[in-house]
Amino acid sequence: MDPETFISKYEPKKMVAISLALLAVAISILGFTYIKTGSPVNLGVEFTGGTIITVPVVESEGEIASKLAAYPVLDIRDVGHRYMIQMGPMDEAEYMRLSEAIEAEYQDPEIKYMGPVYSTRLQEQAKTYIPLSFLFMAVVVFLIFRTPFVALTVILAAFSDIMITAAAMDITGVELSLGTVAALLMLIGYSVDSNILLNNRVLKRKGRTEDKVVGAFRTGISMTSTTFSAIFALFLVSAFSYLVSSSFTQINILFDISIVLLFGLLADLMNTWVMNSNALRWYLARPKKSGARRQRR
């Protein structure tokens, strides 16, 4: 089915309703996670406090777990020729004992500690800066188009991108870390970019609405395809580079960032070209009541 047939075939309200239904499902998943864990997304060590240890693979996960049974081990993950061990919060004395034991047992271990005070500060900063990014985005979009409806649809699309991506993170077990927060903020910028492209083409050019949407769609799909290909390449390198050489390991921060961006790009395709484009079609096709009143006068 070509883009023009797809765009003109379905009723705008029904297409918007489908997108809003998916947003409702995503919010439900986040709500369930919040009830279960106290946070809408699973928090990484940067936000909860704790220790991450990376050691060479010289034994099984079960043997490592038994050696560290006296410590708060949360997760042991094979990241390609090395194990990444995530620990819960510990006091300073316990952390020192653990560090000495790891350095004595393994060659070239990596130990990363995140204190609870710093973790709390990061949570507060994330709660502040993400809403601020939405606020500034709304102001910029309103100044560009001077139409409250357009600003609302752009904000809703970006909000839906973040909610659907966060729900996908919960489903796949990707934790909220400094890297994934950066990826979510990048998604807000990308969502604004794609939606401004759509609104600019539809509102500021002459012609039939469906034709303008199709033109914007072709440009937007080219942009998203290019970005998706680059992010997918980043995902492959970060996830499977250890298969090329034993000196490489899985690059966890790039892996998490690429996963989040891939989820977000797929969500943005739907929210821009299914929800926002059809919302614009409905908005431009509605009866112009103010114009009719002026003609009667």
N, C-alpha and C positions, 0 to 999 in steps of 0.2 A: 504494500500500500504506500503510495507516494505521500509526502507531507501535506500537500494541499487537500487531498481526499480525507486524510486523517483529521485535519484541523476543521474542515467544513462539515464533516459527516455527523459529528456528535454534538449534542446540545451542550452549551457552555456550562449551565448550572450542574448538569450531571457529572461532567468532568471535574469541576471544582469540588463537588461532593465526594468523589472518589479520593481525591487528594486529602481532603479534610478528614475522611474516615481513616486513612493511613496515619495521619498525624495523631488522631485520637488513639489508635492502637499503640503508637510509639509512646505517647504520654502515659498510657496504662502500664506499659512495660517499665517505664521509669518510676512510676508510682509504686509498682510492686517491689522493685529493687529498693526503693526508699523505705518502704515498710519493713523489708527484710534486713537491710544493712544500715539504715539511718542516713543513706546518701543515695541520690538518684542514679549515680554511676559508681562502679567499683573503684575505690581510691587506691592509687599506687603508693609506694613507700614515701614519695616526696610529700604527700598530703597526710599520711597516717603516722609517719615516724617509723624508724626501724633500720635494718641493716641489709644490704645486698652483698653477697659474697660470690665471686666467680672463681672456680678452681678447675684444674685439668680433669678430664675423665680418666680415672685410674681404677675405678670401682663402680659398683652398681648404685642406683639411687637408694635402694634399701639399706645398703651398707653405710652410705653417708647419713641417712636418716637415723640409723641406730647410733652412730658416733655422736650425732648432735642432739640426741634425745633430751638432754638436760637444758636445751635452749629452745626458745619459741620459734620453731621452724614453721613457716607458713606455706612455702612452696619450693619444690626443687624441679628445675626445668633444664632439659638438654638443649643447649644453644649451639651445637656443632663443635664437637671435640672439647667442650667445657660444660660444666654444670653451673647454672645460676641459682643460688640459694637465697630465698627471701626470708628474713627474720622479722619477727614482731619487735615492738619497743623493748629495750633493756636499760637497766641502770648502768652507770659508768663502769662499776667494778665487774659486772657480768660481761660487758662489752670488751673490756681489757682481757679477761680470761679467754673469751672466744677468739679474739684476735691472735693471742699468743698460741692457742691450740691450732688454729688454721695455718699460721705461718710455719709452725713446727712440722705440721703434717703434710702440707702441699707445697709444690714448687711454683713460684710466681703467682700467688693468689692476689685477687683484687678485692678490696674491702671498701664499701661505700656506706657511710653512716649518715643518717638524717635525724636530727634531734626533734623532739616533739614541739618545742617552742617555734622552731623554724617552719615546721610543717603546718602548725596552726596559722602562722603569718601568711603562708602561701595560700591556704584556704580562704582567708579573708580577702587577700588580693584578687583571687580568682572570682569571688562573689562580687567584688566591686567592679573589676575591669570588663567583665563580659557584659553586664547590663549597660555600662557606659558606652561600650562599642555599639550596642543597638540604638542607644539614644542619639549618639552623634551620627549614626547612619541615617536615622529617620530625619534629622535636621537637614543633612546634606541632600537627601532625595527630595524633600519638600522644597528646598530652595531651588533645585534644578527644574522640577516640573510644576511647582505651585498648585498641586492638586492633592488634597488629603487622601482620596481614594487610591491614587497611585502610590503614595508614600506608605499607606496601610498594606497594600498588596506586596510591596517589596519587603517590608518588615516581616509580614506573615511568611513569605517564602524563605527568608533567611532563618526565621525562628523554626520553621518546619524542617529546614535542612539540619539545624543543630539537634533538634529533638529526635529526628529519625536516625541520625548518625550516632547519637548517644545511646539510643535504644539498641542499635546494631552492636555497639561496643559491649553493652550488657549481655547480649545474646552470645557473642563470640568470646567473651572473657577478656577483652582489652581493657586495661585499667587506665584511669585518669592520671596522667603524669604531666610533668612540665612539657614534654614533647607533644602529647596529645592535646593539651590546652592550646599550644601554639597552632596545632593543626586545626582545631575548632575555630580559632580566631581567623586563620587563613580562609576557612570555608565561608565565614561571614563576608569577607572581602570578595571572594569569588562569586558568591551569591548576588551581592550587590552589583558586581560587574555584569553578570549575565542578564540580570533583570533590568538594569539601566539600558543595556543594548536593546532588549525587547521593547521597553517603553519608549525609548528614543525613536526607534524605527516606526513604531505604530502611531505614536502621538504627534510626531513632528514631521512626518512625511505625508504626502497626498496619495490618494488611491484607495482601493478597496481594502477593508481591514484584514480579510483573510489573506490577501496577496502580501500585505506588509508583514503579517505574522510569519508566513512561509519564508519570506526573504530573511527575516531575523533568525528564523529557526535554522536555516542552512548555514548562516554565519556562526550561530551559537554552537551547532553540532560540530563544526570544524574546530572551533576553539576547544570544546570539551574533549573531543577525540584526541587532539594533540596533547592536552594536559593529562588526560587519562593514560595515554601511552607512556609519557614521561614518568608518571607516578607508579605505573605498573612495573616499569623497568627498575625503579628504585626499590619497589617491593621485592622483586626477584633477586636483586643484588644483596639486599639486607637480609633476606631469608635463607638464601641458598648459596652464598659465596663460599661457605665452608666445604661444599662439595667439590669445588675447584682445587682448593689447596687446604692441607691440614693446618696451615698457619692462620687461616681465617676463621672467624666465629660469626655467629648470627649477630647482626648489629641491632640490638633490641629497640633503641630509641627511633632509628630510621624505619624499622619494621612497623612499630606502632603508629608512627606518623603516616606512613604510606597506607596502612590499613584504614585509618580514620579518613584520610583524604579520598581514598577510593569509595568508601561508603558515602561520603559527602557529595562527591561528584555524581554518583548515581541518584542520590536524593535530589540534587539540584536539577538534574534533567527533568524529573517529574514535576518538581515544584515550579520551575520556570516555564516549561513548555506544555504542561498539562493544566496546572492550577492557574498560574499568573496569566498566561496567554488567553485562556478561556474567560478569566475574570475581566480582562480587557475587552474581549469580544462582547461580553454581556454589557459592560459599562458603556461602550461606544454605540451599542445597538438599542439601548434603553430609550424610551420617549423623552424628548427634551422639553420638560414641562415649563422651565423658565422661558425658553424661546417662544413657546406657544402662548404664554401669558402676555409677552410683549407684543406679539402680533395682534392679539385681541384688543389691546389698548390702542 
